């Protein structure tokens, strides 16, 4: 199946994104980045061609998820996570899921699910200026699915 033809249509843009963390929708996030990789190694043997004979199944590795948002929105997420911890204070102990949806009429819907997330770093930088203050989070995750599809081997 090919991608649909768009003539005078609207493609996904920042306004198409819906960000959900731990089953709550948040509106004050200003950036998100994520990725994953699968390192596959070639196997060689004897022979005049010295060409590879095979390839390994590979090692799947999700990247660090980076999220930034307005100070109050990030604080709301941290407080919601902390409330679910054993002591009610430790937002770094709580595992949660992130769902990023891209929805635009006439274009394919994309749903990215980021599983088993934990906050590993909080970064605040405050500078004089007219811009509202932001906070950045680094989040460790275990796997990423894009519309239910995985880069990792399913076998």
C-alpha positions in Angstrom: 0.0 0.0 0.0 1.4 3.4 -1.0 0.9 6.7 0.8 -2.2 8.7 -0.2 -2.1 11.5 -2.7 -2.7 14.9 -1.0 -3.9 17.7 -3.3 -4.4 21.0 -1.4 -4.6 18.8 1.8 -3.2 19.3 5.2 -0.2 17.3 6.3 0.8 16.6 9.9 2.3 19.6 11.7 2.7 20.7 15.3 -1.0 21.3 15.7 -1.7 17.7 14.7 0.0 16.3 17.8 -1.8 15.0 20.9 0.6 14.1 23.8 -0.6 11.7 26.5 1.5 10.6 29.4 0.2 8.1 32.0 -3.2 8.3 30.3 -3.5 12.1 30.8 -3.5 14.6 27.9 -1.0 17.5 28.4 -1.1 20.6 26.2 1.9 22.7 27.4 4.7 20.6 26.0 6.7 22.3 23.3 9.0 19.5 22.0 9.4 15.8 22.0 12.1 13.7 20.4 12.5 9.9 20.4 14.1 7.2 18.4 15.3 3.6 18.4 17.9 1.5 16.6 18.7 -2.1 15.8 22.4 -2.9 15.6 22.9 -5.7 13.2 26.3 -7.2 12.5 27.5 -9.1 9.4 29.0 -12.5 9.8 31.9 -13.5 7.5 33.5 -16.9 6.6 36.1 -18.3 4.3 35.9 -17.8 0.6 37.5 -15.8 -2.2 34.8 -13.2 -2.3 35.1 -12.4 1.4 31.5 -11.2 1.2 29.3 -11.5 4.3 27.5 -14.8 4.7 24.9 -13.7 7.2 23.6 -11.0 9.4 22.8 -11.2 13.1 19.3 -10.8 14.4 20.4 -7.6 16.0 20.3 -5.8 19.3 17.3 -3.4 19.8 18.0 -0.1 21.7 15.5 2.7 22.2 17.0 6.2 22.5 16.5 8.6 25.4 13.2 10.4 25.0 13.5 14.1 25.4 10.5 16.3 26.3 10.3 20.0 27.0 7.4 22.1 28.1 6.3 25.1 29.9 7.3 25.0 33.6 3.7 24.5 34.9 2.9 21.7 32.5 6.0 19.7 33.3 5.4 20.3 37.0 1.8 18.9 36.6 3.2 15.7 35.0 5.9 15.3 37.7 3.3 15.8 40.5 1.0 13.2 38.9 3.8 10.7 38.7 4.9 11.4 42.2 1.4 10.8 43.5 1.6 7.2 42.2 4.9 6.4 43.9 5.1 4.5 47.2 6.2 7.6 49.2 4.1 10.1 47.2 7.2 12.1 46.4 9.5 10.2 44.1 8.5 10.8 40.4 11.6 9.0 39.3 10.3 5.7 40.7 7.1 5.5 38.6 6.9 3.7 35.3 4.4 5.1 32.7 3.5 5.1 29.0 3.7 8.0 26.6 1.4 8.1 23.5 2.0 10.6 20.8 -0.8 10.8 18.2 -0.6 12.6 14.9 -4.1 13.2 13.5 -5.0 15.3 10.4 -8.0 14.9 8.2 -7.1 13.3 4.9 -3.6 12.1 6.0 -2.7 8.8 7.7 -3.1 8.7 11.4 0.1 7.8 13.3 0.1 6.6 16.9 3.5 6.3 18.6 3.5 4.3 21.9 6.5 4.6 24.1 6.5 1.9 26.8 7.9 1.5 30.3 9.1 5.1 30.7 10.9 6.5 33.8 12.1 10.1 34.3 15.9 10.1 34.5 16.8 13.8 34.3 15.2 17.1 34.8 16.9 20.2 33.4 15.9 23.8 34.1 17.6 26.8 32.5 16.2 30.3 33.3 17.2 33.3 31.4 16.1 36.9 31.4 13.7 37.7 28.6 10.1 37.8 27.5 9.8 34.0 26.9 7.9 31.9 29.5 10.1 29.4 31.4 10.6 25.9 30.3 11.7 22.6 31.8 13.3 19.7 29.9 12.9 16.0 30.8 15.0 13.0 29.8 13.0 9.8 29.9 14.4 6.3 29.6 12.1 3.8 27.8 12.1 0.1 27.0 10.4 0.0 23.6 8.7 2.1 20.9 5.8 1.1 18.6 4.7 3.1 15.6 1.1 2.2 14.7 1.7 -1.1 16.4 4.9 -1.8 14.4 8.2 -2.4 16.0 11.8 -2.1 14.8 12.8 -4.9 17.2 12.5 -8.5 16.0 9.2 -10.2 16.8 10.6 -13.7 16.6 
